[in-house]
Amino acid sequence: MVAETWPDGQPRRSGLVEGGQPNGAWTYHDREGRMESSGVYMMGKPNGMWSWYHPDGSPSRTGAFVGGLRQGEWTRFHPGGVVAERGVYVDDRQSGAWSWYHPDGRLAGDGSFQDGVRHGSWRQWDAEGRLVADGRYDRGLRVGPWRDGIDRIEDLGASPATAAVVTTPADPPSVVPVPPAPEPSLAQQRPPSEPLPTSAPVIPGFWTVAEERVAKVILARAAGQAYDPSGYDALPPPVRKPSPLVGTALPRTRFLAADGGVVDVAALNRDGRSVVLVLQRGFSGQICIYCAAQTAALADALPRFRARGAEVVVVFPGPSETIPAFIRAVQTLRRDPPPMPVCLDVDLGLVRGLRVEDSVAKPTALVVAPDGRITYAHVGQDKTDRPSVEDLLEVLPPVGAP
């Protein structure tokens, strides 16, 4: 039985640990000792109904997990119990119709999801009941006529097709060249200027007790440093085959960054720099400690990459609402937010173009040479399977190489 407290003695969390994993009923409290969340784990993963609470004790969020993935109807509440958000998850991806409400109970927005991305008609109303957003999404991209503001309407055009790498069954894999599809405009990737009153996903704690106990080991491994493996069940290295991505171009090169800026990998390449592009798993059940540790290690090593003529770009697949929780998780490992850009793949266009889909995405690391070709590709077979900082530095082309 674990019964942990905050530094001042207030209860933090309590529950049963079996084999290094939380099991059975658990409760979490905030730093003031107030109940924050409660639910059940099964073999280290949330399973069954979970509940969260506002500081005043009223419900904040309720929903069910199956094997660590959100399933079925989930509801978020304003303080006092008024419904704020309601919809369905299928295998941890938002699906079907969703609705949002203002604190007075009036409708704030409605729309639909397909496989975790916005798809179909969407509308939003402000606190005065005025229509401030109205349009259609196509697989996460805003398309066609859109109202963005009370009296501003613009036509964002059609959705571009997603480029895809096509492989043949030859061994080693070979690549059939595919003409690059047009990239979506940045206006299509941006959410409406008045976002829905939604919050970032909330999962009990960032990580399980077992993961927290080996966080330093995971971070050391991501950095390529020596570590004591005792008590850490490291998986054997997977058998690798040549990647069909090597020799191809990125299916998408322009991304919106979490800070609202724009990152253009092709422009970085034109400046003669290589780009280390790291695609994380996305939000699936909880923030992945391996994603956070890899990003923290890359952030710490950023001067070394730049000394080798390379820039580092991290891409987090999924909606913009998930980014703040991911950056906070990285900060628990290195205090400061990552100094390199963390970008969005809102419609999973990069994920699908690279053919690395999973619950959201397989962890993928690429080196894009100055000529725009992928010269190195590592597609993880599980969440732990990632190249270290030292691995990536080793495969960078020499500075000044054509």
C-alpha positions as CSV (number, residue, x, y, z in Angstrom):
1,M,0.0,0.0,0.0
2,V,1.3,3.5,-1.0
3,A,0.3,6.6,1.0
4,E,2.3,9.5,-0.2
5,T,2.2,13.1,1.1
6,W,3.1,16.5,-0.2
7,P,6.2,18.2,1.5
8,D,3.9,19.9,4.0
9,G,2.4,16.6,5.1
10,Q,-0.9,16.9,3.1
11,P,-2.1,13.7,1.4
12,R,-1.0,13.4,-2.2
13,R,-2.1,10.0,-3.4
14,S,-2.8,6.5,-2.0
15,G,-3.5,3.1,-3.3
16,L,-2.1,-0.4,-3.8
17,V,1.1,-1.2,-5.8
18,E,1.6,-4.7,-7.1
19,G,4.7,-5.6,-9.1
20,G,5.7,-1.9,-9.3
21,Q,2.4,-1.0,-10.8
22,P,-0.7,0.7,-9.3
23,N,-3.6,-1.7,-9.0
24,G,-7.1,-1.3,-7.5
25,A,-8.6,1.9,-6.1
26,W,-6.5,5.1,-6.0
27,T,-7.2,8.6,-4.7
28,Y,-5.3,11.8,-5.6
29,H,-5.3,15.1,-3.6
30,D,-4.0,18.6,-4.6
31,R,-1.4,20.5,-2.5
32,E,-4.1,21.8,-0.2
33,G,-5.2,18.2,0.6
34,R,-8.5,18.5,-1.4
35,M,-9.7,15.4,-3.3
36,E,-8.5,15.8,-6.9
37,S,-9.4,12.5,-8.6
38,S,-10.3,8.9,-7.8
39,G,-10.6,5.7,-9.8
40,V,-9.3,2.2,-10.4
41,Y,-6.1,0.9,-12.0
42,M,-5.7,-2.6,-13.5
43,M,-2.1,-3.7,-14.0
44,G,-0.8,-0.1,-14.1
45,K,-3.5,1.3,-16.4
46,P,-6.6,3.3,-15.5
47,N,-9.6,0.9,-15.9
48,G,-13.3,1.6,-15.3
49,M,-14.9,4.9,-14.1
50,W,-12.7,7.8,-13.0
51,S,-13.9,11.1,-11.4
52,W,-12.2,14.5,-11.0
53,Y,-13.2,17.3,-8.7
54,H,-13.1,21.1,-8.6
55,P,-11.5,22.7,-5.5
56,D,-15.1,23.3,-4.2
57,G,-15.7,19.6,-4.2
58,S,-18.1,19.6,-7.2
59,P,-17.4,17.2,-10.1
60,S,-14.9,18.4,-12.7
61,R,-14.8,15.4,-15.1
62,T,-16.1,11.9,-15.3
63,G,-15.5,9.0,-17.8
64,A,-14.4,5.5,-18.2
65,F,-11.1,3.8,-19.2
66,V,-10.6,0.4,-20.7
67,G,-7.0,-0.8,-20.6
68,G,-5.7,2.8,-20.2
69,L,-7.7,4.2,-23.1
70,R,-10.7,6.5,-22.7
71,Q,-13.9,4.8,-23.9
72,G,-17.6,5.8,-24.1
73,E,-19.1,9.1,-22.9
74,W,-17.0,11.6,-21.1
75,T,-18.4,14.7,-19.4
76,R,-16.7,17.8,-18.1
77,F,-18.4,20.2,-15.6
78,H,-18.1,23.9,-14.7
79,P,-17.7,24.5,-11.0
80,G,-21.0,23.9,-9.4
81,G,-22.0,21.0,-11.6
82,V,-23.2,22.6,-14.9
83,V,-22.1,20.5,-17.9
84,A,-19.2,22.2,-19.8
85,E,-18.4,19.5,-22.4
86,R,-19.8,16.2,-23.4
87,G,-18.9,13.6,-26.1
88,V,-17.7,10.0,-26.8
89,Y,-14.3,8.5,-27.0
90,V,-13.5,5.3,-29.0
91,D,-10.1,3.8,-28.3
92,D,-9.0,7.2,-26.8
93,R,-10.0,9.2,-29.8
94,Q,-12.9,11.6,-29.8
95,S,-15.6,10.3,-32.1
96,G,-19.1,11.5,-33.3
97,A,-21.0,14.5,-32.0
98,W,-19.6,16.7,-29.2
99,S,-21.1,19.7,-27.4
100,W,-19.8,22.5,-25.2
101,Y,-21.7,24.8,-22.9
102,H,-21.2,28.1,-21.1
103,P,-21.4,28.3,-17.3
104,D,-25.1,29.4,-17.5
105,G,-25.9,26.2,-19.5
106,R,-26.3,27.8,-22.9
107,L,-24.7,26.1,-25.9
108,A,-21.2,27.3,-26.6
109,G,-20.4,25.1,-29.5
110,D,-21.1,21.8,-31.3
111,G,-19.2,19.7,-33.8
112,S,-18.1,16.2,-34.7
113,F,-14.9,14.1,-34.7
114,Q,-13.7,11.2,-36.9
115,D,-10.8,9.1,-35.6
116,G,-9.8,11.8,-33.2
117,V,-9.7,14.8,-35.6
118,R,-12.4,17.4,-36.3
119,H,-14.6,16.4,-39.2
120,G,-17.9,17.9,-40.4
121,S,-19.8,21.0,-39.4
122,W,-18.7,23.1,-36.4
123,R,-20.3,26.1,-34.7
124,Q,-19.4,28.3,-31.8
125,W,-21.3,31.0,-29.8
126,D,-19.9,33.6,-27.4
127,A,-21.2,34.4,-23.9
128,E,-23.7,36.8,-25.4
129,G,-25.1,34.1,-27.7
130,R,-23.6,35.5,-30.9
131,L,-22.4,33.1,-33.6
132,V,-18.6,33.6,-33.8
133,A,-17.5,30.5,-35.7
134,D,-19.3,28.5,-38.3
135,G,-17.8,26.2,-40.9
136,R,-16.7,22.7,-41.8
137,Y,-13.6,20.6,-41.0
138,D,-12.2,18.0,-43.3
139,R,-10.0,15.5,-41.4
140,G,-8.8,18.2,-39.0
141,L,-8.5,21.1,-41.5
142,R,-10.8,24.0,-41.9
143,V,-12.2,24.1,-45.4
144,G,-14.6,26.1,-47.5
145,P,-16.5,29.2,-46.2
146,W,-15.8,30.0,-42.6
147,R,-17.2,32.6,-40.2
148,D,-14.4,33.5,-37.9
149,G,-15.8,36.3,-35.8
150,I,-19.1,38.1,-35.7
151,D,-18.9,39.6,-39.1
152,R,-15.8,38.0,-40.8
153,I,-16.3,35.3,-43.4
154,E,-13.5,33.9,-45.6
155,D,-13.2,31.0,-48.0
156,L,-10.4,28.7,-46.9
157,G,-10.6,26.5,-50.0
158,A,-10.6,22.7,-50.4
159,S,-8.7,20.2,-48.4
160,P,-5.5,19.0,-50.0
161,A,-4.9,15.3,-50.4
162,T,-2.5,13.7,-47.9
163,A,0.7,12.6,-49.4
164,A,1.7,9.0,-48.7
165,V,4.8,6.9,-49.0
166,V,3.9,3.8,-51.1
167,T,6.0,0.7,-50.6
168,T,6.4,-2.6,-52.4
169,P,6.8,-6.0,-50.7
170,A,10.4,-6.2,-51.9
171,D,13.1,-7.0,-49.3
172,P,14.8,-4.7,-48.5
173,P,11.8,-2.3,-48.9
174,S,11.8,-0.1,-51.9
175,V,9.9,3.1,-52.6
176,V,7.5,3.9,-55.4
177,P,7.8,7.7,-56.0
178,V,4.6,9.6,-55.4
179,P,4.1,13.2,-56.5
180,P,3.9,15.4,-53.4
181,A,0.4,16.5,-52.5
182,P,-0.2,20.2,-51.9
183,E,0.2,21.2,-48.3
184,P,-2.7,22.6,-46.4
185,S,-2.6,26.4,-45.8
186,L,-1.7,27.6,-42.3
187,A,-5.1,29.2,-42.1
188,Q,-6.6,25.7,-42.6
189,Q,-4.5,24.3,-39.8
190,R,-5.3,27.1,-37.3
191,P,-8.3,26.8,-35.0
192,P,-10.9,29.6,-35.0
193,S,-9.7,32.8,-33.2
194,E,-12.2,32.2,-30.4
195,P,-11.5,28.7,-29.1
196,L,-14.1,26.6,-27.4
197,P,-14.2,26.6,-23.6
198,T,-12.4,23.3,-23.3
199,S,-9.5,22.2,-21.2
200,A,-6.5,20.0,-21.8
201,P,-7.0,16.3,-21.1
202,V,-6.6,15.4,-17.4
203,I,-5.2,12.0,-16.5
204,P,-4.4,11.0,-12.9
205,G,-0.9,12.2,-12.4
206,F,1.5,12.4,-15.3
207,W,2.8,8.9,-14.9
208,T,2.4,5.7,-12.9
209,V,4.3,5.2,-9.7
210,A,6.6,2.7,-11.4
211,E,7.4,5.2,-14.2
212,E,8.1,8.0,-11.8
213,R,10.6,5.8,-9.9
214,V,12.6,5.2,-13.1
215,A,12.1,8.6,-14.6
216,K,15.8,9.4,-14.2
217,V,16.7,6.1,-15.9
218,I,14.4,6.8,-18.8
219,L,15.8,10.4,-19.2
220,A,19.4,9.1,-19.0
221,R,18.7,6.5,-21.7
222,A,17.1,9.1,-24.0
223,A,20.2,11.2,-23.6
224,G,22.5,8.3,-24.4
225,Q,24.1,8.4,-20.9
226,A,25.1,5.5,-18.7
227,Y,22.5,4.4,-16.2
228,D,22.0,1.7,-13.6
229,P,19.4,-0.7,-15.1
230,S,18.6,-2.4,-11.8
231,G,14.9,-2.4,-11.2
232,Y,14.2,-1.3,-14.8
233,D,12.8,-3.8,-17.2
234,A,14.5,-2.7,-20.4
235,L,13.2,-4.4,-23.5
236,P,15.7,-6.1,-25.9
237,P,16.6,-4.0,-29.0
238,P,14.3,-4.8,-31.9
239,V,15.4,-6.3,-35.1
240,R,15.8,-3.5,-37.7
241,K,15.2,-3.5,-41.4
242,P,16.0,-0.7,-43.9
243,S,13.3,2.0,-43.7
244,P,11.3,2.7,-46.8
245,L,11.3,6.4,-45.7
246,V,15.0,6.8,-46.4
247,G,15.5,8.6,-49.7
248,T,12.0,10.2,-49.7
249,A,10.8,13.7,-48.9
250,L,8.6,14.7,-46.0
251,P,4.9,14.6,-47.0
252,R,4.5,17.9,-45.1
253,T,7.1,20.6,-44.3
254,R,5.2,23.6,-42.8
255,F,3.8,23.3,-39.3
256,L,2.1,25.5,-36.8
257,A,4.2,25.8,-33.6
258,A,2.7,25.6,-30.1
259,D,3.5,29.3,-29.6
260,G,1.5,30.3,-32.7
261,G,4.5,30.7,-35.0
262,V,5.3,28.8,-38.2
263,V,8.1,26.3,-38.7
264,D,9.1,25.5,-42.3
265,V,11.4,22.5,-42.5
266,A,12.0,23.2,-46.2
267,A,13.2,26.7,-45.4
268,L,15.6,25.4,-42.8
269,N,16.9,22.9,-45.4
270,R,17.4,25.7,-47.9
271,D,19.6,27.5,-45.3
272,G,21.9,24.5,-45.5
273,R,20.8,22.9,-42.3
274,S,19.8,19.4,-41.6
275,V,16.6,18.9,-39.5
276,V,16.1,16.3,-36.8
277,L,12.3,15.9,-36.9
278,V,11.0,13.8,-33.9
279,L,7.3,12.8,-34.1
280,Q,5.9,11.9,-30.7
281,R,3.1,9.4,-29.9
282,G,0.4,12.0,-29.2
283,F,-2.0,12.0,-26.3
284,S,-3.2,8.4,-25.8
285,G,-4.5,7.7,-22.3
286,Q,-1.9,9.8,-20.6
287,I,1.2,11.9,-21.3
288,C,3.9,9.4,-22.4
289,I,7.0,9.6,-20.1
290,Y,9.2,8.3,-22.9
291,C,8.0,11.2,-25.2
292,A,8.6,13.7,-22.4
293,A,12.0,12.3,-21.6
294,Q,13.1,12.2,-25.2
295,T,12.0,15.8,-25.7
296,A,13.8,16.9,-22.5
297,A,17.0,15.1,-23.6
298,L,16.8,16.8,-27.1
299,A,16.3,20.2,-25.4
300,D,19.4,19.7,-23.2
301,A,21.5,18.7,-26.3
302,L,20.2,21.4,-28.6
303,P,23.5,23.3,-28.7
304,R,25.3,20.1,-29.8
305,F,22.9,19.6,-32.7
306,R,23.2,23.3,-33.8
307,A,27.0,22.9,-33.6
308,R,26.6,20.1,-36.2
309,G,24.5,22.4,-38.5
310,A,21.2,20.8,-37.5
311,E,17.9,22.1,-36.1
312,V,15.6,20.0,-33.9
313,V,11.8,20.1,-34.5
314,V,9.4,18.1,-32.3
315,V,6.0,17.3,-33.7
316,F,3.1,16.4,-31.4
317,P,0.1,14.9,-33.3
318,G,-3.4,15.9,-32.4
319,P,-5.3,19.0,-31.5
320,S,-3.7,22.1,-29.9
321,E,-5.5,21.5,-26.6
322,T,-3.0,18.7,-25.8
323,I,0.2,20.7,-26.1
324,P,0.1,22.5,-22.7
325,A,0.0,19.3,-20.8
326,F,2.8,17.8,-22.8
327,I,5.1,20.9,-22.3
328,R,4.3,20.8,-18.5
329,A,5.3,17.2,-18.5
330,V,8.7,18.0,-20.2
331,Q,9.2,20.8,-17.6
332,T,8.9,18.3,-14.7
333,L,12.1,16.7,-16.1
334,R,14.1,19.8,-17.0
335,R,12.4,22.7,-15.3
336,D,12.3,25.0,-18.4
337,P,10.1,24.5,-21.4
338,P,11.8,23.0,-24.5
339,P,13.7,25.7,-26.4
340,M,13.2,24.1,-29.8
341,P,9.8,24.4,-31.6
342,V,7.1,22.0,-30.6
343,C,4.7,21.8,-33.6
344,L,1.2,20.5,-34.3
345,D,0.0,17.8,-36.7
346,V,-3.7,18.7,-36.2
347,D,-5.1,16.5,-38.9
348,L,-2.5,13.7,-38.6
349,G,-1.4,14.5,-42.1
350,L,2.2,13.9,-41.3
351,V,1.4,10.7,-39.4
352,R,-0.6,9.3,-42.3
353,G,1.8,10.5,-44.9
354,L,4.6,8.7,-43.1
355,R,2.4,5.7,-42.5
356,V,3.2,5.5,-38.8
357,E,-0.3,5.4,-37.4
358,D,-0.9,3.7,-34.0
359,S,-3.3,4.7,-31.2
360,V,-2.2,8.1,-32.5
361,A,1.3,7.7,-33.8
362,K,4.4,5.5,-33.5
363,P,7.4,7.4,-32.1
364,T,9.4,8.3,-35.1
365,A,12.7,10.1,-35.6
366,L,13.9,11.4,-39.0
367,V,17.0,13.2,-40.2
368,V,16.1,15.5,-43.2
369,A,19.3,16.5,-45.1
370,P,19.7,20.0,-46.7
371,D,18.5,18.6,-50.0
372,G,15.2,17.7,-48.4
373,R,15.7,13.9,-48.5
374,I,15.2,11.7,-45.4
375,T,18.6,10.2,-44.7
376,Y,17.7,8.4,-41.5
377,A,14.5,7.0,-40.2
378,H,13.7,5.2,-36.9
379,V,10.1,4.1,-36.5
380,G,9.5,2.8,-33.0
381,Q,8.0,-0.6,-32.5
382,D,6.7,0.3,-29.1
383,K,6.7,3.4,-26.8
384,T,10.2,2.7,-25.5
385,D,11.9,2.1,-28.9
386,R,13.6,5.4,-29.7
387,P,17.0,6.6,-30.7
388,S,19.0,8.4,-28.1
389,V,20.6,11.9,-28.5
390,E,23.9,10.2,-29.2
391,D,22.3,8.0,-31.9
392,L,20.9,11.0,-33.7
393,L,24.1,13.0,-33.5
394,E,26.0,10.1,-34.9
395,V,23.9,9.9,-38.1
396,L,24.0,13.6,-38.9
397,P,25.8,14.4,-42.1
398,P,29.1,16.3,-41.7
399,V,28.8,20.1,-41.6
400,G,29.0,21.4,-45.1
401,A,28.3,18.1,-46.8
402,P,26.2,18.3,-50.0
